[in-house]
Amino acid sequence: MLKIEHLTKVYGDVKAVDDLSLTVAPGEIYGFIGHNGAGKTTTLKSIAGILKFEKGDIFIDGVSVLSDPISCKKKIAYIPDNPDLYDFMTGMQFLEFIADIFEIPSDIRNERIKKYADIFELTGDLSGVISSYSHGMKQKLAIISAFIHEPKLIVMDEPFVGLDPKAAHSLKEIMHDVCAAGGAIFFSTHVLDVAEKLCQKVAVIKNGRLIKAGTMEEVTGDESLESAFLELEE
């Protein structure tokens, strides 16, 4: 579903991402971990088509983000760590706007908006302007907007930050549902115990370079993910 080949992104003299290659298969929840500044967000933004990169290529469901970025963007959803929404819109206007972009028919969009707004307990707030939302409410709205076009690949940067425990639990269940239907999830997180319980595979990045990747067992051995991560970071 996602194939990163020798991705290199440079800022001045600094390689934020250095020759990164990894693959996320359909049905996988794949965790991406590393310290602050390791290159996680740069990688995710490159996948989403937000950042250009100097070397390598990224494929979404077999399609290159370089040769056909529009087709790739139709197949994915990207949730940043700090959702940048249109504060002047109401929650419903924003969701309708996203549904228009992805050309979702009215009956289908209404059904999906209701489904996810109910799950995240945001239905009663959709008539309010986004500027009045808390950070957690904005995070929920961004998550709902990501799921309504049923993307094949969902890319998320610290998706659990700002979510209350019930919303975090709901998000985990939806992530499992997406993968059970043949989709894939690639997300960064600092919450290692969540990653350990949720992910089939995990990749560790340090100073822009991939230092270990594989199944949870391959990366952690007999240790916890936290212990394995701290050893890898030394």
RODO-318860 format. One line per 2 residues: number of its first residue (from 1); their letters; for each residue x, y, z of C-alpha. Coordinates in Angstrom, 2 decimals, always signed. Layout:
# residues N
NUM = a = X:Y:Z | ...;
***
This chain:
# residues 234
1 = ml = +0.00:+0.00:+0.00 | +2.89:+2.33:+0.84;
3 = ki = +6.39:+1.92:-0.51 | +9.15:+4.39:+0.32;
5 = eh = +12.30:+3.98:-1.76 | +15.53:+5.75:-0.75;
7 = lt = +13.74:+8.89:+0.42 | +16.11:+11.78:+1.09;
9 = kv = +14.99:+15.24:+2.20 | +17.53:+18.01:+2.80;
11 = yg = +17.19:+21.33:+4.61 | +20.31:+23.34:+3.83;
13 = dv = +23.22:+21.19:+4.98 | +21.06:+18.90:+7.11;
15 = ka = +19.58:+15.62:+5.88 | +16.26:+15.49:+7.69;
17 = vd = +15.59:+12.11:+6.07 | +18.52:+10.09:+4.79;
19 = dl = +17.99:+7.23:+2.31 | +14.85:+5.88:+3.99;
21 = sl = +13.18:+2.77:+2.57 | +10.25:+0.83:+4.03;
23 = tv = +7.02:-0.83:+2.97 | +3.56:-0.88:+4.56;
25 = ap = +1.35:-3.69:+3.28 | -2.46:-3.71:+3.07;
27 = ge = -3.97:-4.64:+6.41 | -1.05:-3.36:+8.48;
29 = iy = -0.98:-0.83:+11.28 | +2.59:+0.40:+11.12;
31 = gf = +4.15:+2.55:+13.85 | +6.87:+5.10:+13.15;
33 = ig = +8.88:+6.15:+16.20 | +11.87:+8.33:+16.99;
35 = hn = +12.92:+11.28:+19.12 | +11.92:+14.86:+18.32;
37 = ga = +13.68:+15.99:+15.15 | +14.39:+12.44:+13.98;
39 = gk = +12.61:+12.98:+10.65 | +9.18:+11.50:+11.33;
41 = tt = +7.04:+14.51:+10.39 | +9.20:+15.26:+7.35;
43 = tl = +8.64:+11.70:+6.14 | +4.88:+11.86:+6.70;
45 = ks = +4.58:+15.21:+4.92 | +6.56:+13.81:+1.99;
47 = ia = +4.15:+10.88:+1.76 | +1.19:+13.28:+1.82;
49 = gi = +2.67:+15.35:-1.00 | +3.18:+18.44:+1.17;
51 = lk = +6.98:+18.44:+0.92 | +9.17:+17.96:-2.11;
53 = fe = +12.22:+15.77:-1.64 | +15.63:+15.58:-3.25;
55 = kg = +16.02:+11.85:-3.88 | +13.99:+8.66:-3.98;
57 = di = +10.33:+8.05:-4.60 | +7.16:+7.17:-2.72;
59 = fi = +4.44:+4.88:-4.05 | +0.83:+4.80:-2.87;
61 = dg = -0.94:+1.63:-3.99 | +1.64:+1.31:-6.76;
63 = vs = +1.38:+4.93:-7.95 | +4.31:+7.36:-7.65;
65 = vl = +3.71:+10.60:-5.75 | +6.17:+12.23:-8.15;
67 = sd = +4.55:+11.16:-11.42 | +0.88:+11.28:-10.37;
69 = pi = +0.42:+13.22:-7.13 | -3.33:+13.82:-7.60;
71 = sc = -4.12:+10.12:-7.91 | -2.05:+9.45:-4.80;
73 = kk = -3.83:+12.13:-2.79 | -7.18:+10.60:-3.70;
75 = ki = -6.04:+7.35:-2.11 | -4.77:+8.74:+1.19;
77 = ay = -5.72:+10.85:+4.19 | -3.21:+12.80:+6.26;
79 = ip = -3.81:+13.92:+9.84 | -1.12:+16.30:+11.12;
81 = dn = -0.13:+16.57:+14.76 | -1.67:+20.04:+14.96;
83 = pd = -4.67:+20.20:+12.61 | -4.73:+23.46:+10.64;
85 = ly = -8.45:+23.85:+9.95 | -10.54:+26.71:+8.57;
87 = df = -11.58:+28.45:+11.78 | -14.23:+30.59:+10.09;
89 = mt = -16.21:+27.50:+9.01 | -18.55:+25.47:+11.14;
91 = gm = -17.61:+21.85:+11.70 | -20.29:+20.72:+9.27;
93 = qf = -19.19:+23.21:+6.60 | -15.66:+21.88:+6.86;
95 = le = -16.77:+18.26:+6.49 | -18.99:+19.20:+3.53;
97 = fi = -16.01:+21.00:+1.99 | -13.82:+17.89:+2.32;
99 = ad = -16.62:+15.70:+0.94 | -16.92:+18.03:-2.06;
101 = if = -13.18:+17.76:-2.76 | -13.42:+13.97:-2.86;
103 = ei = -16.72:+14.07:-4.79 | -18.63:+12.01:-2.25;
105 = ps = -22.37:+11.75:-3.10 | -24.71:+13.51:-0.68;
107 = di = -26.37:+10.40:+0.71 | -23.05:+8.65:+1.35;
109 = rn = -21.39:+11.68:+2.91 | -24.34:+12.28:+5.22;
111 = er = -24.23:+8.68:+6.38 | -20.48:+8.74:+7.03;
113 = ik = -20.49:+12.14:+8.74 | -23.23:+11.00:+11.07;
115 = ky = -21.47:+7.72:+11.77 | -18.12:+9.23:+12.73;
117 = ad = -19.51:+12.35:+14.43 | -21.60:+10.08:+16.65;
119 = if = -18.62:+7.86:+17.41 | -16.50:+10.83:+18.48;
121 = el = -19.41:+12.58:+20.21 | -19.09:+15.67:+18.02;
123 = tg = -22.52:+15.65:+16.39 | -23.94:+18.38:+18.64;
125 = dl = -20.95:+20.64:+17.98 | -20.88:+20.52:+14.18;
127 = sg = -23.03:+23.65:+13.91 | -20.46:+25.65:+15.90;
129 = vi = -17.58:+27.55:+14.30 | -14.24:+25.77:+14.44;
131 = ss = -12.62:+28.78:+16.14 | -14.68:+27.90:+19.23;
133 = ys = -13.44:+24.30:+19.32 | -10.93:+22.98:+21.84;
135 = hg = -7.77:+21.26:+20.59 | -9.35:+17.88:+21.22;
137 = mk = -12.48:+18.81:+19.25 | -10.35:+20.01:+16.34;
139 = qk = -8.44:+16.72:+16.44 | -11.71:+14.78:+16.31;
141 = la = -12.94:+16.89:+13.37 | -9.70:+16.29:+11.48;
143 = ii = -10.02:+12.55:+12.10 | -13.62:+12.50:+10.86;
145 = sa = -12.63:+14.43:+7.73 | -9.90:+11.88:+7.06;
147 = fi = -12.21:+8.88:+7.17 | -15.22:+10.11:+5.20;
149 = he = -13.74:+9.34:+1.76 | -12.58:+5.87:+2.90;
151 = pk = -8.91:+6.24:+1.92 | -6.74:+3.21:+1.25;
153 = li = -3.87:+4.64:+3.29 | -4.15:+6.82:+6.38;
155 = vm = -1.05:+8.72:+7.48 | -1.19:+10.21:+10.98;
157 = de = +1.25:+12.30:+13.00 | +0.75:+11.79:+16.75;
159 = pf = -2.98:+11.05:+16.32 | -3.71:+10.37:+20.00;
161 = vg = -2.45:+13.71:+21.30 | -5.37:+15.75:+22.62;
163 = ld = -7.88:+12.92:+22.51 | -9.75:+11.87:+25.62;
165 = pk = -9.56:+8.16:+26.54 | -12.91:+7.28:+24.96;
167 = aa = -12.03:+9.01:+21.67 | -8.60:+7.35:+21.65;
169 = hs = -10.27:+3.96:+22.10 | -12.71:+4.71:+19.27;
171 = lk = -9.85:+5.72:+16.98 | -8.03:+2.44:+17.67;
173 = ei = -11.16:+0.47:+16.79 | -11.61:+2.40:+13.53;
175 = mh = -7.95:+1.83:+12.66 | -8.49:-1.92:+13.05;
177 = dv = -11.65:-1.71:+10.90 | -9.79:+0.14:+8.12;
179 = ca = -7.08:-2.52:+8.03 | -9.58:-5.38:+8.19;
181 = ag = -11.14:-3.91:+5.03 | -7.76:-3.96:+3.24;
183 = ga = -6.53:-0.47:+4.05 | -3.33:+0.46:+5.86;
185 = if = -2.26:+2.84:+8.62 | +1.14:+4.52:+8.98;
187 = fs = +1.48:+6.74:+12.02 | +4.04:+8.36:+14.26;
189 = th = +3.73:+8.36:+18.02 | +5.65:+8.97:+21.22;
191 = vl = +3.19:+6.81:+23.16 | +5.17:+3.60:+22.93;
193 = dv = +2.84:+1.40:+24.96 | +0.02:+2.26:+22.55;
195 = ae = +2.23:+1.44:+19.56 | +3.29:-1.84:+21.11;
197 = kl = -0.30:-2.99:+21.62 | -1.69:-1.61:+18.36;
199 = cq = +0.92:-2.15:+15.65 | +1.87:-5.24:+13.68;
201 = kv = +5.09:-3.56:+12.57 | +7.22:-0.66:+13.71;
203 = av = +10.11:+1.38:+12.34 | +12.63:+3.35:+14.39;
205 = ik = +14.26:+6.42:+12.87 | +17.21:+8.35:+14.29;
207 = ng = +18.80:+11.47:+12.82 | +16.95:+10.87:+9.57;
209 = rl = +18.11:+7.29:+9.13 | +16.13:+4.10:+9.61;
211 = ik = +17.89:+2.07:+12.29 | +15.48:-0.83:+12.70;
213 = ag = +12.17:-2.01:+11.22 | +10.07:-5.14:+11.21;
215 = tm = +7.43:-6.95:+13.19 | +7.04:-5.95:+16.81;
217 = ee = +8.80:-9.17:+17.84 | +11.69:-8.54:+15.46;
219 = vt = +12.24:-5.05:+16.81 | +11.70:-5.71:+20.52;
221 = gd = +12.83:-9.31:+21.01 | +12.05:-10.23:+24.61;
223 = es = +11.94:-6.58:+25.71 | +9.24:-3.96:+25.79;
225 = le = +9.12:-1.49:+22.90 | +10.19:+1.26:+25.29;
227 = sa = +13.28:-0.67:+26.39 | +14.19:-1.65:+22.84;
229 = fl = +13.71:+1.94:+21.65 | +15.93:+3.38:+24.39;
231 = el = +18.68:+0.89:+23.55 | +18.45:+1.71:+19.84;
233 = ee = +18.61:+5.44:+20.60 | +21.87:+5.17:+22.54;
***
